[in-house]
Amino acid sequence: MSAPNGRPSAADRPASVSLRPPVRRRRDRSRWYATGALVAAAILLPTGLFTDWFGLETSKPSGSACSTGVLLQGDGAQIAVPLMGVWTAAFAASTGDLVNYPGSGSGTGLNHFTTKSVDFAVTDDPLAPSERAALATPALTFPFVGGALTIIYNLPGVPGQLQLSGPALVGIYNGSISRWDDPTLVALNPGLSLPTDTIVPVLRSDSAGTTYVLSDFLTQSESWWATNVGKGISIAFPPVPGELGEHGNSLVISTVVTTRYSIGYSDLTDVLTGTSPPQYAAIQNPSGHFVAPSIATTESALLDKVATLGGIPNSAADWYNVSMVNANGPDDYPIATFLYMFVYQATDQGLSPSLAKAQVLVEWLHWIFTSGQPYANATTPSALYYAPLPPPIVTVDEAGLPTMTYNGAPIPSCR
């Protein structure tokens, strides 16, 4: 892969970051649905699935007017894959309806959404004005869970937890800090003996929401980054000797784990649930404290940042300048983010529309905003490290659901 600006990848595969990943063409859709059907069958067949895994579900398919067996197709951010796996199983058990989510990446998911190849898309960055303009019909934006971008590294023989700041990360990713014993890093880590070795930055070579969150944090940390690089899911990272580009969160993590003196970034769930979790850093927040990513510090950051927004956009509005990084509380992790779900407001303009599908789509969204939230940091059947939504965001999300239409009319409730 070729990383941005022609830098080599650990796997030496071709890639590009200048554009979002290519759109999957319509001729592939039947195979995609077949895959979704197989996944759905695998979900529904085991009788154990229809039991209450988590002790959270109270409703079961019984005598409602909602259709059952409806398949919703989604795609998007890889950060959401572990949570979607739990959610789709629980939603199927509760309603009898199915959701397929391959998690192809934020860029691919948004391309599929733009071409009406999915019912919903997921990213960890809100739609840019150009992306909203490219849509054939207006979309609604629903923040649906919180997450933490985690800075991972490989420093053999260095115990303890590395402490980093936004300016230090800017220096690492623009090449002005090239050695682990740079004075800036030494000053941030008075208790650690840092090696003299060269830093190996690892980054996403594909369009990625994690890159958006990192670049948003770096843009707010240093005017140099804001002027010369900016934020986005597909940015031109400054060329740094030895830099490695990888496609997908899992490859970023595995590359850092196997590359001595490297540093990279991924989401907290993928970092903590891997078979060989990497070391990860505590990051200096605006109050001057070094805070490690966790469910508690992420949830605290989201609550504090929402409280200072001065107004939350409605679901039909532009969310592009809504940022969850750099919350002001002493215990707030500074690289927090929302994950966003996009749906077409006029559901009849979407993928294979029907009133029954529109009703199930509304039901799926409502379930996520309410019954689905306790699963975000559940420990059974597997541990998840997402932060539930702050209550004001749930209120805004719920207010957006009645604005969805089918053939110009409100979507009738099927419950």
Secondary structure, 3 states (H helix, E strand, C coil): CECHHHCECCCCCCCCCCCCCCCCCHHHHHHHHHHHHHHHHHHHCCHHHHCCCCCCCCCCCCCCCCCCCCEEEEEECHHHHHHHHHHHHHHHHHHCCEEECCCCCHHHHHHHHHCCCCCEEEECCCCCHHHHHHCCCCEEEEEEEEEEEEEEECCCCCCCCCEECHHHHHHHHHCCCCECCCHHHHHHCCCCCCCCCECEEEEECCCCHHHHHHHHHHHHHCHHHHHHCCCCCCCCCCCCCCCEEECCHHHHHHHHHHCCCEEEEEEHHHHHHCCCCCEECEEECCCCCEECCCHHHHHHHHHHHHHCCCCCCCCCCCCCCCCCECCCCCCCCCEEEEEEEEEECEHHHCCCCCHHHHHHHHHHHHHHHCCCHHHHHCCCCCCCCCECCCHHHHHHHHHHHHHCEECCEECCCCC
